[in-house]
Amino acid sequence: MVIIGYARISTAEQSAELQTAALREAGCDRIFTDRDVNGTRTGRPDLNNILDHLRPGDELVIWKLDRLGRSTKKLLQFIELLDAKGVTFRSLSEDITTTGPNGKAMLTILTALARLERDTTTERTQAGMVFAAAHGRQGGRPAITAENAAVKRTHQLKALGHKPADIGKMIGVSRATIYRYLSIASDGQSIPAPDATPQPEAETEQRLH
């Protein structure tokens, strides 16, 4: 049996010493530490590496539950993944472990909390849509027409001989969005407003084909 500890800090300025000290005291044979400055799963490479090192009978120890995930749903999914691998789980601050009847009860509670979070989010979304409809507003992004400033600018740059990819870089949208802008004047239809975040070139090429 190997006891592996996991620590996570959310900013580059923070120190993981408080967590790692507690994990060493708990008997961890090895400790992985992530500096999740992005706030995403991709910012946690050591969390992924842990799964490669854990074997049936091993134990994963964390300092606090929120070190594994920011939502009950994500936390539950990870614990279920550990359970499927035959790995036990322990959180020091909450004094929670997945071994024995207390562990099963904890998983049942987490499942109920995850369902509550999901249902609450759904209810809020539906209530917002009903309220908007009652006040004459529709959900979704506003439509973009030929009168939109970005659309006009796109056509102006195209008339000057610029390529769609270059135009996208100039106004900060993807090449696929530029093609949609250019199509508005030709068919007279409006389209939903696209995300203004530039997209990777490879993804854009895939969408165009």
Beta strands, then each sheet from edge to edge (+ up, - down):
strand 1: 3-9
strand 2: 30-35
strand 3: 59-62
strand 4: 88-91
strand 5: 96-97
strand 6: 143-144
strand 7: 191-192
sheet 1: 2+ 1+ 3+ 4+ 5-
sheet 2: 6+ 7-
end
